Amino acid sequence: MPGRAGERLQADAAAPISLLPLFAWLTPSFPVGAYAYSHTLEWAVEAGDIKNEDSLGAFLGDLLALGFGRSDAILAAHAHRAAVAGDETALAEVNALAVALASSAELRLETCQQGRSFLDAVRAAWPAPGLDAAASALVGEVAYPVAVGLAAGIHGLPLAPTLEAFLLATVQNLVSAAVRLAPIGQTAGTRVVARLAPTVHALALEIPALTLDDLGSATFRADLGSFRHETQYTRLFRS
């Protein structure tokens, strides 16, 4: 039997669905603290892996297609489905898996601090029937992609644009970090976002058909970089 979000989706099937919540939630002004994290980019710049526009684009492309971008999108999709179905047990299980998959202490902090902040902000400013009940299933740490998928599902937002917006926001946040680290300028950063847009679109189309068994990554150097960042001498970012 569908949950409240699923019933609302059925009732509103003939009405256009506004995507404005996604635009609000996935902008830099939404209070999740994304500006404080670089997801290993700071170490990659220090190590010389990222030194210009092309190397940044290649690094981020790998993180998207082979690393946490793809995995986070899978987790967000499953959280979205659990929220629509009103399945709080499945939601809690997806969240526990998402937290456990963080490959270092810094990356766990990155996803959990943003996830809890995102969920608290949505509950405070964008209430919806069933949101508090679904959120209560997530006790303690909340992974960011799970929080986004949960909120989008409860609000009746379609999965495909949710994934596309989530992945694009991920790219934009990381490009913003790279600009602040100074290997590239703002115009080059904008080109990198545009260059990765087809990858974002392709992933958003692929992810809905994937299961939790498809989770995995192969960005070993970035994972090792997150460990090394913990003792990096000078740091602007928390990851």
Backbone hydrogen bonds, N-H to C=O, Kabsch-Sander energy under -0.5 kcal/mol:
donor,donor_aa,acceptor,acceptor_aa,energy
3,G,84,V,-1.1
6,G,84,V,-1.3
7,E,3,G,-2.4
8,R,4,R,-2.3
9,L,5,A,-2.1
10,Q,6,G,-2.0
11,A,7,E,-2.4
12,D,8,R,-2.1
13,A,10,Q,-1.1
15,A,12,D,-1.5
18,S,16,P,-0.5
22,L,19,L,-0.8
23,F,19,L,-1.4
24,A,20,L,-2.1
25,W,21,P,-3.1
26,L,22,L,-2.2
27,T,24,A,-0.9
30,F,27,T,-1.7
32,V,30,F,-2.4
36,A,33,G,-1.8
37,Y,34,A,-1.8
40,T,239,S,-2.3
41,L,38,S,-1.7
44,A,40,T,-2.3
45,V,41,L,-2.5
46,E,42,E,-2.0
47,A,43,W,-2.7
48,G,44,A,-0.6
48,G,45,V,-0.8
49,D,44,A,-1.8
50,I,44,A,-1.5
51,K,49,D,-0.6
56,L,52,N,-2.0
57,G,53,E,-2.5
58,A,54,D,-2.2
59,F,55,S,-2.2
60,L,56,L,-2.8
61,G,57,G,-2.2
62,D,58,A,-1.9
63,L,59,F,-2.0
64,L,60,L,-2.2
65,A,61,G,-2.6
66,L,62,D,-2.6
67,G,62,D,-0.7
67,G,63,L,-0.5
69,G,63,L,-2.3
70,R,63,L,-0.6
70,R,64,L,-1.1
71,S,67,G,-1.7
72,D,68,F,-3.2
73,A,69,G,-1.9
74,I,70,R,-1.9
75,L,71,S,-2.3
76,A,72,D,-2.6
77,A,73,A,-2.3
78,H,74,I,-2.0
79,A,75,L,-2.2
80,H,76,A,-2.4
81,R,77,A,-2.1
82,A,78,H,-2.2
83,A,79,A,-2.4
84,V,80,H,-2.4
85,A,81,R,-2.2
86,G,82,A,-0.7
86,G,83,A,-0.6
87,D,82,A,-2.5
88,E,86,G,-1.2
91,L,87,D,-1.9
92,A,88,E,-2.3
93,E,89,T,-2.1
94,V,90,A,-2.5
95,N,91,L,-2.1
96,A,92,A,-2.4
97,L,93,E,-2.1
98,A,94,V,-2.5
99,V,95,N,-2.5
100,A,96,A,-2.1
101,L,97,L,-1.6
102,A,99,V,-1.2
108,R,104,S,-2.1
109,L,105,A,-2.3
110,E,106,E,-2.4
111,T,107,L,-2.2
112,C,108,R,-2.6
113,Q,109,L,-2.7
114,Q,110,E,-1.5
115,G,111,T,-2.1
116,R,112,C,-2.4
117,S,113,Q,-2.0
118,F,114,Q,-2.7
119,L,115,G,-2.4
120,D,116,R,-2.5
121,A,117,S,-2.2
122,V,118,F,-2.5
123,R,119,L,-2.4
124,A,120,D,-1.9
125,A,121,A,-2.3
126,W,122,V,-2.9
131,L,128,A,-2.2
134,A,130,G,-2.2
135,A,131,L,-2.7
136,S,132,D,-1.9
137,A,134,A,-1.2
138,L,135,A,-1.7
139,V,137,A,-0.9
144,Y,111,T,-0.5
147,A,143,A,-2.2
148,V,144,Y,-2.3
149,G,145,P,-2.5
150,L,146,V,-2.7
151,A,147,A,-2.4
152,A,148,V,-2.5
153,G,149,G,-2.3
154,I,150,L,-2.6
155,H,151,A,-2.0
156,G,153,G,-1.3
157,L,152,A,-2.8
162,T,158,P,-1.3
163,L,159,L,-2.7
164,E,160,A,-2.3
165,A,161,P,-2.6
166,F,162,T,-2.5
167,L,163,L,-2.6
168,L,164,E,-2.3
169,A,165,A,-2.4
170,T,166,F,-1.8
171,V,167,L,-2.1
172,Q,168,L,-2.6
173,N,169,A,-2.5
174,L,170,T,-1.9
175,V,171,V,-2.6
176,S,172,Q,-2.3
177,A,173,N,-1.8
178,A,174,L,-2.2
179,V,175,V,-2.3
180,R,176,S,-1.9
181,L,177,A,-1.6
182,A,178,A,-0.7
182,A,179,V,-0.7
184,I,178,A,-0.6
189,G,185,G,-2.2
190,T,186,Q,-2.2
191,R,187,T,-1.9
192,V,188,A,-2.0
193,V,189,G,-2.1
194,A,190,T,-2.2
195,R,191,R,-2.6
196,L,192,V,-1.9
197,A,193,V,-0.8
197,A,194,A,-0.6
200,V,196,L,-2.2
201,H,197,A,-2.6
202,A,198,P,-2.5
203,L,199,T,-2.5
204,A,200,V,-2.4
205,L,201,H,-1.5
206,E,202,A,-1.8
207,I,203,L,-2.9
209,A,206,E,-1.3
210,L,207,I,-2.5
214,D,211,T,-1.7
215,L,212,L,-1.4
218,A,66,L,-2.4
220,F,218,A,-0.9
223,D,219,T,-2.1
224,L,220,F,-2.7
225,G,221,R,-2.2
226,S,222,A,-1.6
227,F,223,D,-1.1
228,R,224,L,-2.1
229,H,225,G,-2.1
230,E,226,S,-0.6
230,E,227,F,-0.9
231,T,228,R,-1.2
232,Q,229,H,-1.2
238,R,36,A,-3.4
